[in-house]
Amino acid sequence: MNELLPLGDIPSLMGCYAKRELTPSQVVQAVHAAIRNDPDHVWIYKLPLVSLMGYARAVEAQSMAALPLYGIPFA
């Protein structure tokens, strides 16, 4: 997965998660790929993908109802 997914807005993303069309791990991989070679150097520090995937898997182990921002990427 080398390009950013068409994530849309938060309700759309949550709907994709609820329908199991998308997972937080897939979103993490797509966002990481999109910012990996940031030509504008916007990011002061980027966590390694392996660390981010650990966080994504931890989110996926939780109930969407228990986490209001389940799988929502933010900086």
mmCIF file of the N, C-alpha and C atoms, coordinates in Angstrom:
data_MODEL
# 
_entry.id   MODEL 
# 
loop_
_atom_site.group_PDB 
_atom_site.id 
_atom_site.type_symbol 
_atom_site.label_atom_id 
_atom_site.label_alt_id 
_atom_site.label_comp_id 
_atom_site.label_asym_id 
_atom_site.label_entity_id 
_atom_site.label_seq_id 
_atom_site.pdbx_PDB_ins_code 
_atom_site.Cartn_x 
_atom_site.Cartn_y 
_atom_site.Cartn_z 
_atom_site.occupancy 
_atom_site.B_iso_or_equiv 
_atom_site.pdbx_formal_charge 
_atom_site.auth_seq_id 
_atom_site.auth_comp_id 
_atom_site.auth_asym_id 
_atom_site.auth_atom_id 
_atom_site.pdbx_PDB_model_num 
ATOM 1   N N  . MET A 1 1  ? 0.861   -1.170 0.000  1.00 0.00 ? 1  MET A N  1 
ATOM 2   C CA . MET A 1 1  ? 0.000   0.000  0.000  1.00 0.00 ? 1  MET A CA 1 
ATOM 3   C C  . MET A 1 1  ? 0.906   1.230  0.000  1.00 0.00 ? 1  MET A C  1 
ATOM 4   N N  . ASN A 1 2  ? 0.995   1.902  -1.125 1.00 0.00 ? 2  ASN A N  1 
ATOM 5   C CA . ASN A 1 2  ? 1.933   3.005  -1.242 1.00 0.00 ? 2  ASN A CA 1 
ATOM 6   C C  . ASN A 1 2  ? 1.290   4.357  -1.452 1.00 0.00 ? 2  ASN A C  1 
ATOM 7   N N  . GLU A 1 3  ? -0.007  4.412  -1.490 1.00 0.00 ? 3  GLU A N  1 
ATOM 8   C CA . GLU A 1 3  ? -0.626  5.714  -1.641 1.00 0.00 ? 3  GLU A CA 1 
ATOM 9   C C  . GLU A 1 3  ? -1.691  5.909  -0.577 1.00 0.00 ? 3  GLU A C  1 
ATOM 10  N N  . LEU A 1 4  ? -1.960  7.155  -0.290 1.00 0.00 ? 4  LEU A N  1 
ATOM 11  C CA . LEU A 1 4  ? -2.922  7.479  0.756  1.00 0.00 ? 4  LEU A CA 1 
ATOM 12  C C  . LEU A 1 4  ? -4.309  7.013  0.351  1.00 0.00 ? 4  LEU A C  1 
ATOM 13  N N  . LEU A 1 5  ? -4.966  6.351  1.265  1.00 0.00 ? 5  LEU A N  1 
ATOM 14  C CA . LEU A 1 5  ? -6.331  5.913  1.018  1.00 0.00 ? 5  LEU A CA 1 
ATOM 15  C C  . LEU A 1 5  ? -7.251  7.124  0.985  1.00 0.00 ? 5  LEU A C  1 
ATOM 16  N N  . PRO A 1 6  ? -8.330  7.046  0.243  1.00 0.00 ? 6  PRO A N  1 
ATOM 17  C CA . PRO A 1 6  ? -9.310  8.139  0.276  1.00 0.00 ? 6  PRO A CA 1 
ATOM 18  C C  . PRO A 1 6  ? -10.097 8.061  1.585  1.00 0.00 ? 6  PRO A C  1 
ATOM 19  N N  . LEU A 1 7  ? -9.549  8.656  2.635  1.00 0.00 ? 7  LEU A N  1 
ATOM 20  C CA . LEU A 1 7  ? -10.103 8.491  3.980  1.00 0.00 ? 7  LEU A CA 1 
ATOM 21  C C  . LEU A 1 7  ? -11.407 9.243  4.189  1.00 0.00 ? 7  LEU A C  1 
ATOM 22  N N  . GLY A 1 8  ? -11.591 10.345 3.515  1.00 0.00 ? 8  GLY A N  1 
ATOM 23  C CA . GLY A 1 8  ? -12.810 11.115 3.702  1.00 0.00 ? 8  GLY A CA 1 
ATOM 24  C C  . GLY A 1 8  ? -12.861 11.751 5.077  1.00 0.00 ? 8  GLY A C  1 
ATOM 25  N N  . ASP A 1 9  ? -14.061 11.915 5.591  1.00 0.00 ? 9  ASP A N  1 
ATOM 26  C CA . ASP A 1 9  ? -14.224 12.536 6.903  1.00 0.00 ? 9  ASP A CA 1 
ATOM 27  C C  . ASP A 1 9  ? -14.290 11.459 7.991  1.00 0.00 ? 9  ASP A C  1 
ATOM 28  N N  . ILE A 1 10 ? -14.344 11.898 9.235  1.00 0.00 ? 10 ILE A N  1 
ATOM 29  C CA . ILE A 1 10 ? -14.337 10.957 10.358 1.00 0.00 ? 10 ILE A CA 1 
ATOM 30  C C  . ILE A 1 10 ? -15.532 10.000 10.320 1.00 0.00 ? 10 ILE A C  1 
ATOM 31  N N  . PRO A 1 11 ? -16.766 10.486 10.101 1.00 0.00 ? 11 PRO A N  1 
ATOM 32  C CA . PRO A 1 11 ? -17.881 9.524  10.048 1.00 0.00 ? 11 PRO A CA 1 
ATOM 33  C C  . PRO A 1 11 ? -17.716 8.485  8.934  1.00 0.00 ? 11 PRO A C  1 
ATOM 34  N N  . SER A 1 12 ? -17.173 8.895  7.794  1.00 0.00 ? 12 SER A N  1 
ATOM 35  C CA . SER A 1 12 ? -16.960 7.940  6.700  1.00 0.00 ? 12 SER A CA 1 
ATOM 36  C C  . SER A 1 12 ? -15.923 6.892  7.080  1.00 0.00 ? 12 SER A C  1 
ATOM 37  N N  . LEU A 1 13 ? -14.845 7.330  7.701  1.00 0.00 ? 13 LEU A N  1 
ATOM 38  C CA . LEU A 1 13 ? -13.804 6.407  8.133  1.00 0.00 ? 13 LEU A CA 1 
ATOM 39  C C  . LEU A 1 13 ? -14.345 5.443  9.179  1.00 0.00 ? 13 LEU A C  1 
ATOM 40  N N  . MET A 1 14 ? -15.102 5.963  10.138 1.00 0.00 ? 14 MET A N  1 
ATOM 41  C CA . MET A 1 14 ? -15.692 5.102  11.164 1.00 0.00 ? 14 MET A CA 1 
ATOM 42  C C  . MET A 1 14 ? -16.653 4.088  10.534 1.00 0.00 ? 14 MET A C  1 
ATOM 43  N N  . GLY A 1 15 ? -17.389 4.519  9.508  1.00 0.00 ? 15 GLY A N  1 
ATOM 44  C CA . GLY A 1 15 ? -18.283 3.604  8.805  1.00 0.00 ? 15 GLY A CA 1 
ATOM 45  C C  . GLY A 1 15 ? -17.526 2.482  8.122  1.00 0.00 ? 15 GLY A C  1 
ATOM 46  N N  . CYS A 1 16 ? -16.377 2.812  7.519  1.00 0.00 ? 16 CYS A N  1 
ATOM 47  C CA . CYS A 1 16 ? -15.540 1.785  6.887  1.00 0.00 ? 16 CYS A CA 1 
ATOM 48  C C  . CYS A 1 16 ? -15.021 0.787  7.917  1.00 0.00 ? 16 CYS A C  1 
ATOM 49  N N  . TYR A 1 17 ? -14.643 1.288  9.084  1.00 0.00 ? 17 TYR A N  1 
ATOM 50  C CA . TYR A 1 17 ? -14.199 0.387  10.154 1.00 0.00 ? 17 TYR A CA 1 
ATOM 51  C C  . TYR A 1 17 ? -15.352 -0.519 10.596 1.00 0.00 ? 17 TYR A C  1 
ATOM 52  N N  . ALA A 1 18 ? -16.521 0.073  10.795 1.00 0.00 ? 18 ALA A N  1 
ATOM 53  C CA . ALA A 1 18 ? -17.672 -0.699 11.277 1.00 0.00 ? 18 ALA A CA 1 
ATOM 54  C C  . ALA A 1 18 ? -18.061 -1.803 10.289 1.00 0.00 ? 18 ALA A C  1 
ATOM 55  N N  . LYS A 1 19 ? -17.929 -1.514 8.990  1.00 0.00 ? 19 LYS A N  1 
ATOM 56  C CA . LYS A 1 19 ? -18.267 -2.502 7.958  1.00 0.00 ? 19 LYS A CA 1 
ATOM 57  C C  . LYS A 1 19 ? -17.097 -3.430 7.642  1.00 0.00 ? 19 LYS A C  1 
ATOM 58  N N  . ARG A 1 20 ? -15.993 -3.227 8.362  1.00 0.00 ? 20 ARG A N  1 
ATOM 59  C CA . ARG A 1 20 ? -14.774 -4.025 8.177  1.00 0.00 ? 20 ARG A CA 1 
ATOM 60  C C  . ARG A 1 20 ? -14.218 -3.924 6.756  1.00 0.00 ? 20 ARG A C  1 
ATOM 61  N N  . GLU A 1 21 ? -14.420 -2.751 6.149  1.00 0.00 ? 21 GLU A N  1 
ATOM 62  C CA . GLU A 1 21 ? -13.858 -2.487 4.822  1.00 0.00 ? 21 GLU A CA 1 
ATOM 63  C C  . GLU A 1 21 ? -12.430 -1.975 4.938  1.00 0.00 ? 21 GLU A C  1 
ATOM 64  N N  . LEU A 1 22 ? -12.061 -1.554 6.134  1.00 0.00 ? 22 LEU A N  1 
ATOM 65  C CA . LEU A 1 22 ? -10.772 -0.932 6.380  1.00 0.00 ? 22 LEU A CA 1 
ATOM 66  C C  . LEU A 1 22 ? -10.399 -1.170 7.833  1.00 0.00 ? 22 LEU A C  1 
ATOM 67  N N  . THR A 1 23 ? -9.105  -1.239 8.119  1.00 0.00 ? 23 THR A N  1 
ATOM 68  C CA . THR A 1 23 ? -8.634  -1.400 9.496  1.00 0.00 ? 23 THR A CA 1 
ATOM 69  C C  . THR A 1 23 ? -7.692  -0.258 9.853  1.00 0.00 ? 23 THR A C  1 
ATOM 70  N N  . PRO A 1 24 ? -7.546  0.027  11.137 1.00 0.00 ? 24 PRO A N  1 
ATOM 71  C CA . PRO A 1 24 ? -6.563  1.034  11.543 1.00 0.00 ? 24 PRO A CA 1 
ATOM 72  C C  . PRO A 1 24 ? -5.151  0.699  11.044 1.00 0.00 ? 24 PRO A C  1 
ATOM 73  N N  . SER A 1 25 ? -4.787  -0.571 10.980 1.00 0.00 ? 25 SER A N  1 
ATOM 74  C CA . SER A 1 25 ? -3.470  -0.948 10.475 1.00 0.00 ? 25 SER A CA 1 
ATOM 75  C C  . SER A 1 25 ? -3.289  -0.527 9.022  1.00 0.00 ? 25 SER A C  1 
ATOM 76  N N  . GLN A 1 26 ? -4.317  -0.698 8.217  1.00 0.00 ? 26 GLN A N  1 
ATOM 77  C CA . GLN A 1 26 ? -4.238  -0.273 6.814  1.00 0.00 ? 26 GLN A CA 1 
ATOM 78  C C  . GLN A 1 26 ? -4.090  1.239  6.709  1.00 0.00 ? 26 GLN A C  1 
ATOM 79  N N  . VAL A 1 27 ? -4.808  1.961  7.553  1.00 0.00 ? 27 VAL A N  1 
ATOM 80  C CA . VAL A 1 27 ? -4.716  3.419  7.537  1.00 0.00 ? 27 VAL A CA 1 
ATOM 81  C C  . VAL A 1 27 ? -3.326  3.865  7.966  1.00 0.00 ? 27 VAL A C  1 
ATOM 82  N N  . VAL A 1 28 ? -2.797  3.238  9.016  1.00 0.00 ? 28 VAL A N  1 
ATOM 83  C CA . VAL A 1 28 ? -1.449  3.581  9.481  1.00 0.00 ? 28 VAL A CA 1 
ATOM 84  C C  . VAL A 1 28 ? -0.428  3.357  8.367  1.00 0.00 ? 28 VAL A C  1 
ATOM 85  N N  . GLN A 1 29 ? -0.523  2.229  7.690  1.00 0.00 ? 29 GLN A N  1 
ATOM 86  C CA . GLN A 1 29 ? 0.420   1.944  6.607  1.00 0.00 ? 29 GLN A CA 1 
ATOM 87  C C  . GLN A 1 29 ? 0.317   2.976  5.489  1.00 0.00 ? 29 GLN A C  1 
ATOM 88  N N  . ALA A 1 30 ? -0.899  3.346  5.129  1.00 0.00 ? 30 ALA A N  1 
ATOM 89  C CA . ALA A 1 30 ? -1.098  4.308  4.048  1.00 0.00 ? 30 ALA A CA 1 
ATOM 90  C C  . ALA A 1 30 ? -0.598  5.696  4.427  1.00 0.00 ? 30 ALA A C  1 
ATOM 91  N N  . VAL A 1 31 ? -0.920  6.141  5.631  1.00 0.00 ? 31 VAL A N  1 
ATOM 92  C CA . VAL A 1 31 ? -0.481  7.465  6.069  1.00 0.00 ? 31 VAL A CA 1 
ATOM 93  C C  . VAL A 1 31 ? 1.038   7.492  6.207  1.00 0.00 ? 31 VAL A C  1 
ATOM 94  N N  . HIS A 1 32 ? 1.601   6.448  6.778  1.00 0.00 ? 32 HIS A N  1 
ATOM 95  C CA . HIS A 1 32 ? 3.062   6.388  6.928  1.00 0.00 ? 32 HIS A CA 1 
ATOM 96  C C  . HIS A 1 32 ? 3.747   6.458  5.563  1.00 0.00 ? 32 HIS A C  1 
ATOM 97  N N  . ALA A 1 33 ? 3.224   5.720  4.596  1.00 0.00 ? 33 ALA A N  1 
ATOM 98  C CA . ALA A 1 33 ? 3.802   5.744  3.245  1.00 0.00 ? 33 ALA A CA 1 
ATOM 99  C C  . ALA A 1 33 ? 3.703   7.135  2.630  1.00 0.00 ? 33 ALA A C  1 
ATOM 100 N N  . ALA A 1 34 ? 2.575   7.807  2.884  1.00 0.00 ? 34 ALA A N  1 
ATOM 101 C CA . ALA A 1 34 ? 2.374   9.128  2.300  1.00 0.00 ? 34 ALA A CA 1 
ATOM 102 C C  . ALA A 1 34 ? 3.313   10.182 2.880  1.00 0.00 ? 34 ALA A C  1 
ATOM 103 N N  . ILE A 1 35 ? 3.671   10.052 4.154  1.00 0.00 ? 35 ILE A N  1 
ATOM 104 C CA . ILE A 1 35 ? 4.519   11.077 4.785  1.00 0.00 ? 35 ILE A CA 1 
ATOM 105 C C  . ILE A 1 35 ? 5.985   10.664 4.873  1.00 0.00 ? 35 ILE A C  1 
ATOM 106 N N  . ARG A 1 36 ? 6.298   9.442  4.470  1.00 0.00 ? 36 ARG A N  1 
ATOM 107 C CA . ARG A 1 36 ? 7.664   8.928  4.592  1.00 0.00 ? 36 ARG A CA 1 
ATOM 108 C C  . ARG A 1 36 ? 8.684   9.846  3.928  1.00 0.00 ? 36 ARG A C  1 
ATOM 109 N N  . ASN A 1 37 ? 8.406   10.281 2.731  1.00 0.00 ? 37 ASN A N  1 
ATOM 110 C CA . ASN A 1 37 ? 9.341   11.122 1.980  1.00 0.00 ? 37 ASN A CA 1 
ATOM 111 C C  . ASN A 1 37 ? 8.787   12.534 1.823  1.00 0.00 ? 37 ASN A C  1 
ATOM 112 N N  . ASP A 1 38 ? 8.419   13.136 2.909  1.00 0.00 ? 38 ASP A N  1 
ATOM 113 C CA . ASP A 1 38 ? 7.835   14.476 2.921  1.00 0.00 ? 38 ASP A CA 1 
ATOM 114 C C  . ASP A 1 38 ? 8.842   15.507 2.400  1.00 0.00 ? 38 ASP A C  1 
ATOM 115 N N  . PRO A 1 39 ? 8.639   16.054 1.202  1.00 0.00 ? 39 PRO A N  1 
ATOM 116 C CA . PRO A 1 39 ? 9.596   17.002 0.643  1.00 0.00 ? 39 PRO A CA 1 
ATOM 117 C C  . PRO A 1 39 ? 9.604   18.345 1.380  1.00 0.00 ? 39 PRO A C  1 
ATOM 118 N N  . ASP A 1 40 ? 8.537   18.628 2.110  1.00 0.00 ? 40 ASP A N  1 
ATOM 119 C CA . ASP A 1 40 ? 8.446   19.908 2.821  1.00 0.00 ? 40 ASP A CA 1 
ATOM 120 C C  . ASP A 1 40 ? 8.990   19.842 4.242  1.00 0.00 ? 40 ASP A C  1 
ATOM 121 N N  . HIS A 1 41 ? 9.349   18.647 4.682  1.00 0.00 ? 41 HIS A N  1 
ATOM 122 C CA . HIS A 1 41 ? 9.902   18.452 6.031  1.00 0.00 ? 41 HIS A CA 1 
ATOM 123 C C  . HIS A 1 41 ? 8.979   19.026 7.109  1.00 0.00 ? 41 HIS A C  1 
ATOM 124 N N  . VAL A 1 42 ? 7.707   18.705 6.981  1.00 0.00 ? 42 VAL A N  1 
ATOM 125 C CA . VAL A 1 42 ? 6.699   19.169 7.930  1.00 0.00 ? 42 VAL A CA 1 
ATOM 126 C C  . VAL A 1 42 ? 6.845   18.475 9.277  1.00 0.00 ? 42 VAL A C  1 
ATOM 127 N N  . TRP A 1 43 ? 7.250   17.228 9.258  1.00 0.00 ? 43 TRP A N  1 
ATOM 128 C CA . TRP A 1 43 ? 7.295   16.411 10.464 1.00 0.00 ? 43 TRP A CA 1 
ATOM 129 C C  . TRP A 1 43 ? 8.627   16.566 11.182 1.00 0.00 ? 43 TRP A C  1 
ATOM 130 N N  . ILE A 1 44 ? 8.567   16.953 12.437 1.00 0.00 ? 44 ILE A N  1 
ATOM 131 C CA . ILE A 1 44 ? 9.776   17.055 13.255 1.00 0.00 ? 44 ILE A CA 1 
ATOM 132 C C  . ILE A 1 44 ? 10.288  15.656 13.576 1.00 0.00 ? 44 ILE A C  1 
ATOM 133 N N  . TYR A 1 45 ? 9.370   14.773 13.889 1.00 0.00 ? 45 TYR A N  1 
ATOM 134 C CA . TYR A 1 45 ? 9.737   13.395 14.213 1.00 0.00 ? 45 TYR A CA 1 
ATOM 135 C C  . TYR A 1 45 ? 8.619   12.480 13.755 1.00 0.00 ? 45 TYR A C  1 
ATOM 136 N N  . LYS A 1 46 ? 8.962   11.383 13.128 1.00 0.00 ? 46 LYS A N  1 
ATOM 137 C CA . LYS A 1 46 ? 7.989   10.374 12.709 1.00 0.00 ? 46 LYS A CA 1 
ATOM 138 C C  . LYS A 1 46 ? 8.342   9.067  13.397 1.00 0.00 ? 46 LYS A C  1 
ATOM 139 N N  . LEU A 1 47 ? 7.367   8.469  14.047 1.00 0.00 ? 47 LEU A N  1 
ATOM 140 C CA . LEU A 1 47 ? 7.584   7.166  14.670 1.00 0.00 ? 47 LEU A CA 1 
ATOM 141 C C  . LEU A 1 47 ? 7.854   6.127  13.587 1.00 0.00 ? 47 LEU A C  1 
ATOM 142 N N  . PRO A 1 48 ? 8.684   5.151  13.891 1.00 0.00 ? 48 PRO A N  1 
ATOM 143 C CA . PRO A 1 48 ? 8.911   4.069  12.932 1.00 0.00 ? 48 PRO A CA 1 
ATOM 144 C C  . PRO A 1 48 ? 7.607   3.295  12.686 1.00 0.00 ? 48 PRO A C  1 
ATOM 145 N N  . LEU A 1 49 ? 7.478   2.765  11.486 1.00 0.00 ? 49 LEU A N  1 
ATOM 146 C CA . LEU A 1 49 ? 6.266   2.028  11.129 1.00 0.00 ? 49 LEU A CA 1 
ATOM 147 C C  . LEU A 1 49 ? 6.002   0.872  12.097 1.00 0.00 ? 49 LEU A C  1 
ATOM 148 N N  . VAL A 1 50 ? 7.027   0.185  12.529 1.00 0.00 ? 50 VAL A N  1 
ATOM 149 C CA . VAL A 1 50 ? 6.831   -0.950 13.443 1.00 0.00 ? 50 VAL A CA 1 
ATOM 150 C C  . VAL A 1 50 ? 6.158   -0.490 14.747 1.00 0.00 ? 50 VAL A C  1 
ATOM 151 N N  . SER A 1 51 ? 6.529   0.667  15.248 1.00 0.00 ? 51 SER A N  1 
ATOM 152 C CA . SER A 1 51 ? 5.895   1.202  16.467 1.00 0.00 ? 51 SER A CA 1 
ATOM 153 C C  . SER A 1 51 ? 4.443   1.571  16.198 1.00 0.00 ? 51 SER A C  1 
ATOM 154 N N  . LEU A 1 52 ? 4.200   2.233  15.081 1.00 0.00 ? 52 LEU A N  1 
ATOM 155 C CA . LEU A 1 52 ? 2.835   2.632  14.738 1.00 0.00 ? 52 LEU A CA 1 
ATOM 156 C C  . LEU A 1 52 ? 1.929   1.431  14.546 1.00 0.00 ? 52 LEU A C  1 
ATOM 157 N N  . MET A 1 53 ? 2.476   0.373  13.948 1.00 0.00 ? 53 MET A N  1 
ATOM 158 C CA . MET A 1 53 ? 1.665   -0.825 13.742 1.00 0.00 ? 53 MET A CA 1 
ATOM 159 C C  . MET A 1 53 ? 1.307   -1.480 15.072 1.00 0.00 ? 53 MET A C  1 
ATOM 160 N N  . GLY A 1 54 ? 2.192   -1.401 16.044 1.00 0.00 ? 54 GLY A N  1 
ATOM 161 C CA . GLY A 1 54 ? 1.871   -1.922 17.375 1.00 0.00 ? 54 GLY A CA 1 
ATOM 162 C C  . GLY A 1 54 ? 0.696   -1.172 17.986 1.00 0.00 ? 54 GLY A C  1 
ATOM 163 N N  . TYR A 1 55 ? 0.717   0.150  17.836 1.00 0.00 ? 55 TYR A N  1 
ATOM 164 C CA . TYR A 1 55 ? -0.404  0.954  18.339 1.00 0.00 ? 55 TYR A CA 1 
ATOM 165 C C  . TYR A 1 55 ? -1.692  0.624  17.585 1.00 0.00 ? 55 TYR A C  1 
ATOM 166 N N  . ALA A 1 56 ? -1.594  0.459  16.267 1.00 0.00 ? 56 ALA A N  1 
ATOM 167 C CA . ALA A 1 56 ? -2.780  0.149  15.465 1.00 0.00 ? 56 ALA A CA 1 
ATOM 168 C C  . ALA A 1 56 ? -3.377  -1.197 15.884 1.00 0.00 ? 56 ALA A C  1 
ATOM 169 N N  . ARG A 1 57 ? -2.533  -2.189 16.088 1.00 0.00 ? 57 ARG A N  1 
ATOM 170 C CA . ARG A 1 57 ? -3.034  -3.502 16.517 1.00 0.00 ? 57 ARG A CA 1 
ATOM 171 C C  . ARG A 1 57 ? -3.686  -3.427 17.900 1.00 0.00 ? 57 ARG A C  1 
ATOM 172 N N  . ALA A 1 58 ? -3.134  -2.586 18.767 1.00 0.00 ? 58 ALA A N  1 
ATOM 173 C CA . ALA A 1 58 ? -3.745  -2.416 20.095 1.00 0.00 ? 58 ALA A CA 1 
ATOM 174 C C  . ALA A 1 58 ? -5.130  -1.784 19.976 1.00 0.00 ? 58 ALA A C  1 
ATOM 175 N N  . VAL A 1 59 ? -5.280  -0.851 19.060 1.00 0.00 ? 59 VAL A N  1 
ATOM 176 C CA . VAL A 1 59 ? -6.593  -0.232 18.827 1.00 0.00 ? 59 VAL A CA 1 
ATOM 177 C C  . VAL A 1 59 ? -7.559  -1.278 18.272 1.00 0.00 ? 59 VAL A C  1 
ATOM 178 N N  . GLU A 1 60 ? -7.087  -2.072 17.325 1.00 0.00 ? 60 GLU A N  1 
ATOM 179 C CA . GLU A 1 60 ? -7.946  -3.087 16.714 1.00 0.00 ? 60 GLU A CA 1 
ATOM 180 C C  . GLU A 1 60 ? -8.416  -4.135 17.720 1.00 0.00 ? 60 GLU A C  1 
ATOM 181 N N  . ALA A 1 61 ? -7.690  -4.309 18.800 1.00 0.00 ? 61 ALA A N  1 
ATOM 182 C CA . ALA A 1 61 ? -8.070  -5.278 19.830 1.00 0.00 ? 61 ALA A CA 1 
ATOM 183 C C  . ALA A 1 61 ? -9.167  -4.736 20.746 1.00 0.00 ? 61 ALA A C  1 
ATOM 184 N N  . GLN A 1 62 ? -9.464  -3.455 20.608 1.00 0.00 ? 62 GLN A N  1 
ATOM 185 C CA . GLN A 1 62 ? -10.481 -2.808 21.441 1.00 0.00 ? 62 GLN A CA 1 
ATOM 186 C C  . GLN A 1 62 ? -11.808 -2.713 20.689 1.00 0.00 ? 62 GLN A C  1 
ATOM 187 N N  . SER A 1 63 ? -12.841 -2.455 21.435 1.00 0.00 ? 63 SER A N  1 
ATOM 188 C CA . SER A 1 63 ? -14.163 -2.232 20.853 1.00 0.00 ? 63 SER A CA 1 
ATOM 189 C C  . SER A 1 63 ? -14.255 -0.800 20.327 1.00 0.00 ? 63 SER A C  1 
ATOM 190 N N  . MET A 1 64 ? -14.874 -0.645 19.170 1.00 0.00 ? 64 MET A N  1 
ATOM 191 C CA . MET A 1 64 ? -15.074 0.710  18.641 1.00 0.00 ? 64 MET A CA 1 
ATOM 192 C C  . MET A 1 64 ? -15.875 1.559  19.622 1.00 0.00 ? 64 MET A C  1 
ATOM 193 N N  . ALA A 1 65 ? -16.819 0.941  20.308 1.00 0.00 ? 65 ALA A N  1 
ATOM 194 C CA . ALA A 1 65 ? -17.663 1.682  21.251 1.00 0.00 ? 65 ALA A CA 1 
ATOM 195 C C  . ALA A 1 65 ? -16.857 2.209  22.438 1.00 0.00 ? 65 ALA A C  1 
ATOM 196 N N  . ALA A 1 66 ? -15.773 1.523  22.777 1.00 0.00 ? 66 ALA A N  1 
ATOM 197 C CA . ALA A 1 66 ? -14.963 1.914  23.930 1.00 0.00 ? 66 ALA A CA 1 
ATOM 198 C C  . ALA A 1 66 ? -13.988 3.038  23.601 1.00 0.00 ? 66 ALA A C  1 
ATOM 199 N N  . LEU A 1 67 ? -13.716 3.259  22.322 1.00 0.00 ? 67 LEU A N  1 
ATOM 200 C CA . LEU A 1 67 ? -12.731 4.263  21.907 1.00 0.00 ? 67 LEU A CA 1 
ATOM 201 C C  . LEU A 1 67 ? -13.383 5.254  20.945 1.00 0.00 ? 67 LEU A C  1 
ATOM 202 N N  . PRO A 1 68 ? -13.781 6.417  21.422 1.00 0.00 ? 68 PRO A N  1 
ATOM 203 C CA . PRO A 1 68 ? -14.474 7.393  20.556 1.00 0.00 ? 68 PRO A CA 1 
ATOM 204 C C  . PRO A 1 68 ? -13.670 7.801  19.322 1.00 0.00 ? 68 PRO A C  1 
ATOM 205 N N  . LEU A 1 69 ? -12.348 7.775  19.403 1.00 0.00 ? 69 LEU A N  1 
ATOM 206 C CA . LEU A 1 69 ? -11.524 8.144  18.254 1.00 0.00 ? 69 LEU A CA 1 
ATOM 207 C C  . LEU A 1 69 ? -10.847 6.910  17.651 1.00 0.00 ? 69 LEU A C  1 
ATOM 208 N N  . TYR A 1 70 ? -11.518 5.768  17.725 1.00 0.00 ? 70 TYR A N  1 
ATOM 209 C CA . TYR A 1 70 ? -11.020 4.498  17.223 1.00 0.00 ? 70 TYR A CA 1 
ATOM 210 C C  . TYR A 1 70 ? -10.463 4.653  15.808 1.00 0.00 ? 70 TYR A C  1 
ATOM 211 N N  . GLY A 1 71 ? -9.139  4.468  15.674 1.00 0.00 ? 71 GLY A N  1 
ATOM 212 C CA . GLY A 1 71 ? -8.519  4.445  14.362 1.00 0.00 ? 71 GLY A CA 1 
ATOM 213 C C  . GLY A 1 71 ? -8.453  5.752  13.604 1.00 0.00 ? 71 GLY A C  1 
ATOM 214 N N  . ILE A 1 72 ? -8.726  6.864  14.262 1.00 0.00 ? 72 ILE A N  1 
ATOM 215 C CA . ILE A 1 72 ? -8.693  8.161  13.582 1.00 0.00 ? 72 ILE A CA 1 
ATOM 216 C C  . ILE A 1 72 ? -7.249  8.679  13.607 1.00 0.00 ? 72 ILE A C  1 
ATOM 217 N N  . PRO A 1 73 ? -6.651  8.854  12.432 1.00 0.00 ? 73 PRO A N  1 
ATOM 218 C CA . PRO A 1 73 ? -5.268  9.365  12.415 1.00 0.00 ? 73 PRO A CA 1 
ATOM 219 C C  . PRO A 1 73 ? -5.231  10.851 12.740 1.00 0.00 ? 73 PRO A C  1 
ATOM 220 N N  . PHE A 1 74 ? -4.206  11.253 13.468 1.00 0.00 ? 74 PHE A N  1 
ATOM 221 C CA . PHE A 1 74 ? -3.999  12.670 13.767 1.00 0.00 ? 74 PHE A CA 1 
ATOM 222 C C  . PHE A 1 74 ? -2.521  12.871 14.028 1.00 0.00 ? 74 PHE A C  1 
ATOM 223 N N  . ALA A 1 75 ? -2.114  14.112 13.940 1.00 0.00 ? 75 ALA A N  1 
ATOM 224 C CA . ALA A 1 75 ? -0.698  14.418 14.160 1.00 0.00 ? 75 ALA A CA 1 
ATOM 225 C C  . ALA A 1 75 ? -0.542  15.167 15.459 1.00 0.00 ? 75 ALA A C  1 
# 
